[in-house]
Amino acid sequence: LQNVMLKIGAKAGTSGKIFGSINSLQIAEAIKAQYNFDIDRKKIIVDGESIKEVGVYSAKVNLHKEIKLDVKFEVIAE
């Protein structure tokens, strides 16, 4: 998961702002749908504040006490 780019679709306006925001639940669902890994959404920490625009972001995933990784994801307009 460390070297992959997740794609998360969201409804967006013409300016690139999305309706609502992307949170750890959508990231966990995207990991499950695209790579068939079950990760508890409570173990996913989104960097910065809430994500409200299309673009590339990263999140920290705590798989185990000693295993942490960064997952990059792209929010795309649907």
Secondary structure as UniProt FT lines:
FT   TURN            2..3
FT   STRAND          5..10
FT   TURN            14..15
FT   STRAND          17..22
FT   HELIX           24..35
FT   HELIX           41..43
FT   STRAND          44..46
FT   STRAND          51..53
FT   STRAND          55..62
FT   STRAND          68..77
//
